[in-house]
Amino acid sequence: MINKLNLSLLVVILVSAFLILIDYFTIRTTSAVRAYINGESRYSKGQKDGAKHLIMYISSEDPKYWEFFLKELKVPLGDSTARIGLVNHSEEAVIKNGFLLGENHVDDLDNMIWLFRNFKDVSFMKHAIQIWKQADVKIGKLVLLGGEVRQKITTGSFSRQEKELTMQEVDRLTLELTTLEREFSDVLGSAAREINVYLFSLNIFLTLLIIGSAGSYSVLMIRKLRASNEQFKETLHFGKMGSAELDLRSLQLTVSSELFRLLDMEVSTPQVMQLAYFLKTYVDPVYRSAFQQKIKEGVSGVLDKEKSMVEIKFEMTTLADRKIWIDAKGIFKGDTGLFIFHDVMDEKEAESKIIKERELSDSIINGLPGMFFLYDEDHKYLRWNKNYETVTGYSGQEISTMTPLDFFDEAEKALAAEKVKSVFTHGQAETEIDLLTKNGIKIPYFFTGWKIAYEGKRCLIGIGMDITERKKAEDALLLSEQRLKKILNRFERLSDNIPGFIYEFRMRPDGSTHFPFASKGIQEIYNLSPSQVSEDATPLFNCMHPDDLGRITKEVEQAARALSGNVSEFRVNTRGDKPKWVRTQATIEAQDDGSFLWYGYTFEITELKNAMLVLEQLLREKEELISVKDKFFSIVSHDLRSPVNTLHSFIMLIEKNIDALSKEEIKKMVSEINNAFRDTKALMDDLTTWAQSRMNGNGTTAENIDLKKNIDSVVSFARESSATKQIAVTYSGPDELPVFADSYQIDFIVRNLLSNAIKFTPRGGEIDISARMDNGFVRLSIQDSGIGISSADLKNIFQMGKVRSTKGTEGEKGTGLGLGLVKEFVEKNAGEIAVESTKGKGTAFHVTLLRGASSKDRITSA
């Protein structure tokens, strides 16, 4: 039995130590993984916010967005510094400083460094580190790209086309980084869940082993205590004995030979000695006065009644200097006192042993991890460890009066009662439930219980483990998974809404290819779904233009050999449509299995290609434009010289012949002068407007205005010229025409179109101005009953220099600039203009503008 006890005790101690070690590594590992996942969230946020600010900087060239870009990228760059430091075994201060720049919590740094150094060669961590390295490379590319952007913006050499291409490159890097960040979280999250399951299972196994061993030890200890108790009883009844008779008058003591034998003395006959000598020689000094006091009590008892009895336990010293415990009973009658000495040394040793074994049992129980408890079928607590009192906050006295269900909230008592019943019915049960402390605090615990027999009763022995840290780790993992899902949803929405598609393209060791991942945009370019190329890329290559397929195949093979990224442009044929031009750019990495993996982005560039063709055409027309410019200034010079000469001639004529001219002649000359001034002013106005439009760039300040008011103002201004030719100007449409446009430019558009209509409409004609609101637009039409425009002139009607100014029906002159500026101003206000004309029947101009907020809408929003 001793060997079994020792074995059970050894198992409890070793497994407890191992369990504590496992719990330590469980908490540390899950905490470190949680820290890395949380760090990835901040890494991802910093990268995405940085990319957003870089795009804003490219679009606006506002220096504050450059500062925001640098600030946000400190997070991923800090993590990158930490990773490089860990790989190169740098000083711990350098590594920690990198993690702190990455906005990781200072309390997590030691665990993060520990996990990296001790698990870097484990498959999951090795994979995560590789992903981390790939992401850092792309962050470096983003930083370099930002530096190039900064230089071009500072030097003013950043063209619009370069900006578009750079923003596409930023988007591509962002998408590639999002893929890597998702994979990083997936790897660590999956590993954390597996580690948690394995360690928790091992934890449960070891806990059950401890409880089983502790239960076995308790049963063996109970049996041993019972055996010791029986031995104690036998010792009590059958131990060694001796006697001595005291003469109360002379205080002489007659000691029996049996008592001398207890004292290791071989005496065959009783010996007589003085009481004082006996006490001094054989009784321990500590107990001498107590022995004498008991004799006095015996004598006093005889005086009160016929006889009396006393009892005392004390220690004696034998001849061999051996200490023995004696239980002495004295019977006093008359002048004599008879003492029976009983050797209780075995009893004392058994009692001491029982106390020590109970203390050892208590220390083992108190040393068990978690809470240990034992109660009977009546729910009366029999044993518990100190941790039970510490955790619950109740004293031992309070626990002894309580039942197990008192430690649970009302809402969970039914579950606790069901599990207790299950133990007594089926022999074992376990559950996770919140323990309710004396202070009302709920602590998540895992309880396991077994049915045992103890002191003839059916009892429940169990243990409870605090799973707060595990719950926190699970909550942290759940939160990380939720964040990951949000990132994935954002990534999917982003990838589904950007032009083109992002992809992973893989070349297997046997040379076959497929797309492990492709966003939905592949459908728009290739008319293929992602699933159609997930196992075999042949359908996609079949869509390539035959003249480009061979070149693209070679570029793919060369990229695999050189491990270098590539940018390719080629044509795609889909369903008999005209070929599309697409551009793809990707980075490549060699994989451990011998395959090659590309991360890339493909988008359509048909319009860009067409724009390049237009640019080439524009370059070819350069000389023609120079010629047009010279011709334009020639026209302006001629048109301006003519009215000035007219003015000069009439003024000179009036000056020389003023006395000879009649009133009618002077009136006619003044009218001609007025017409010349009017033509000159119109020319100067158009020239000024044209010059300002060139000097001010866009120069458009859009706002919510009422187009009807602009129309009324222009009609009022032109009333004199229309009345002179007896032309009726009418308006049909709403009383309010809200548009979002530049008020000055709208005035110019309406004034010029109405002026042209009056100019080319014969006397007595009609001009109809109509307007209507159509969804998000306002459509304005100005139609006259004039002479119309020839089909040849109609083609170039809006091109300055292509059509010379034509005189009106009554000789009115124009500048040839007006309609060109009208079209320019319409387009600057995000509108469109069209013209319809039939020679001899009239002309109609149609202008479409963005609808704005009405006065009622503006009042409501205010």
Secondary structure, DSSP 4 states (H G I P E B T S, - for coil): -HHHHHHHHHHHHHHHHHHHHHHHHHHHHHHHHHHHHHHHHHHHHHHHHHHHHHHHHHHH--HHHHHHHHHHHHHHHHHHHHHHHHHTT--HHHHHHHHHHTT--GGGHHHHHHHHHHHTTSHHHHHHHHHHHHHHHHHHHHHHHHHHHHHHHHHT---HHHHHHHHHHHHHHHHHHHHHHHHHHHHHHHHHHHHHHHHHHHHHHHHHHHHHHHHHHHHHHHHHHHHHHHHHHHHHHHS-EEEEEEETTTTEEEE-HHHHHHTT---SS-EEEEHHHHHHHHB-HHHHHHHHHHHHHHHHHHHHSSEEEEEEEEEEE-TTS-EEEEEEEEEEETTEEEEEEEE-HHHHHHHHHHHHHHHHHHHHHHHSSSEEEEEETT--EEEE-HHHHHHH---HHHHHT--GGGGS-HHHHHHHHHHHHHHHHHSEEEEEEEEE-TTS-EEEEEEEEEEEEETTEEEEEEEEEE-HHHHHHHHHHHHHHHHHHHHHHHHHHHHHHSSSEEEEEEE-TTS-EEEEEE-TTHHHHHS--GGGGSS--HHHHHTB-HHHHHHHHHHHHHHHHHT--EEEEEEE--TTPPPEEEEEEEEEEE-TTS-EEEEEEEEE-HHHHHHHHHHHHHHHTHHHHHHHHHHHHHHHHHHHHHHHHHHHHHHHHHHHHTTTS-HHHHHHHHHHHHHHHHHHHHHHHHHHHHHHHHHTTT----EEEEHHHHHHHHHHHTHHHHHHTT-EEEEES-S--EEEE-HHHHHHHHHHHHHHHHHTS-TT-EEEEEEEEETTEEEEEEEE-S----HHHHHTTTSTTTS-----TTS----S-HHHHHHHHHHHTT-EEEEEEETTTEEEEEEEEEB---HHHHHHH-
